Amino acid sequence: MSDPEPCRIKQEEAEELIDLIEENEESKEIKPHVKAETLPQLQTFDTYFIKEEESQECKNGCVCTQCGKRFRLSSALEKHMRIHTGEKPFTCTQCGKSFGRLSHLNKHMRIHTGERPFTCTQCGKSFTRSYYLNLHMMIHTGERPHNCDQCGKTFMRSSQLKMHLRVHTKEKPYSCSECGKSFTQQSNLRKHQKIHTGLKEHMCLECQQTFVTAGQLKQHQRIHTGEKPYTCSHCKKRFNQSGSLKTHQMIHTGEKPYKCSHCNKRFSQSGSMKAHERIHTGEKPYTCDQCLKSFTHLFQRNKHMKIHKGEKQHT
């Protein structure tokens, strides 16, 4: 299994970036009425800000000895170093979770208090952080500032673009330690790993069928309810899965994001591209368990199996 340490550092660097964005967007003042006892016992509100005020500005910039990153203030370097050391001096008195920064603890406390101070002026939805509100506002403005240079598709978040680019690069950085199968997203790896554990904790109350994830159960239940919540904006056809809608919409848009690495032929679905690529590779992954004959496509194997079962062939 891969070392979790780089993942922790990457996550905390992302938090550091979000903090910088929020600090630029918000001109926060120290509120004298905030009580020290609401903050962690290790360091009170007053002593924390005294330390901040005493922070020295480095003439040539403070340099991190671990990664070479530069900072203007010595206090900023001190905070950053906790990413490498793993030090988390600020502890939540409610659940015991620890943080490397006081600001992270204060934001975490909103989980317990239910405070959501940042409210959307368009729909009234509230958020714990200004960063999340700004991302949400893009839904109303239609802003998609992150553009794929391969196919022109646009995204609201840089992380969405990064994940999308793996369609083109075929990068799959998350690998299963049990079988070696790789995935583009960590969430997909986690779902896959439940196959090995055999855990199916989500049960349909209508037919008692069990599922690995809550999402799979929710999709299955639409068979019973007949619900089709996803509507095509072009022809108003409805679907019970968002993936089915996205695939259908490519009929209208002509989008074909999946390109064959051998002949550059393009496809609207990754499954169609993979099936096509077997023409080039000669791969025949579907094998008859009766005579061991192999086939390029599943439908070919299934059709062949009828010979053994004595069933009549239909063209």
Secondary structure by P-SEA (a helix, b strand, c coil): cccaaaaaaaaaaaaaaaaaaaaaacccccccccccccccccccaaaaaaaaaabbbbcccccccccccccccaaaaaaaaccccccccccccccccccccaaaaaaaaccccccccccccccccccccaaaaaaaaaaaaccccccccccccccccaaaaaaaaccccccccccccccccccccaaaaaaaaaaaaccccccccccccccccaaaaaaaaccccccccccccccccccccaaaaaaaaccccccccccccccccccccaaaaaaaaccccccccccccccccccccaaaaaaaaaaaacccccc
